[in-house]
């Protein structure tokens, strides 16, 4: 239930972050090669904000609608509780994943490996001591994974600040996606039962629910005017002026 269903669904959003990291890597490497600290910082900040825009709503959806998603994909909700407990750690995993990519782009290969091994040691230790406790059981593995992700993220961000002078605005980049995700989740909870009644198919119901939540999230982010939405609006205005 944990490794087959919960972890499989948990790691789905990280594929998008992985693609983002692949796009960031050459820009960071080029900026470092030219000693262009401003470009490196600007790219890293934008990448971290985009990571938050993706990871935070994904964590909300996986945590609150875990039973619906698991039933839709696997026809099995046995791991819904495990996935809901693990979902908040998705933010820590995605941030640490991006930080690792940036460290690799700077030529620091050994440090992410050491940090990863330290996180793995913490996870294994937690598994050994927590899983045998009857009250926790497999939840011990969830706690161990969360501890690993938090430690790896913290050490990776510390390495970025120490060696590259990059200190992303983690809290600032987290607040607007958090507010938008809360509103999105509220709307989705209101529509949850009506959609199940209106649409007899669980697939159509889930698709409509996720689509509605996605629209609300995008509109809220646009209204809050994040740097990414501001840049998109400015680019569209420039194109309109150029075409006009």
Number of C-alpha atoms within 10 A of each C-alpha: 15 18 10 10 19 24 17 12 17 22 14 11 16 21 11 15 23 16 10 17 23 15 12 20 20 13 17 25 18 15 19 18 11 11 11 12 16 11 16 22 18 13 17 23 18 16 22 23 24 18 24 26 24 18 27 26 24 20 22 20 20 25 21 19 20 24 19 20 20 20 15 15 12 10 11 15 20 15 18 24 16 21 28 20 18 23 26 20 21 23 24 21 23 27 26 23 21 26 28 26 21 28 23 17 21 19 12 15 13 11 16 22 12 12 20 21 14 15 23 19 14 18 22 15 13 19 20 14 12 20 18 12 12 10 10 13 13 17 20 21 23 25 19 23 22 22 19 26 24 18 22 27 25 16 19 24 21 16 21 18 13 11 11 16 13 20 15 20 11 14 9 11 20 18 13 20 25 18 17 23 26 16 16 24 22 13 16 23 15 11 16 18 13 12 19 17 11 10 14 10 12 16 16 14 22 19 13 18 21 18 13 15 23 17 12 19 23 17 14 18 20 17 11 15 14 17 14 15 15 13 12 13 14 12 12 12 12 12 11 10 9 8 7 6
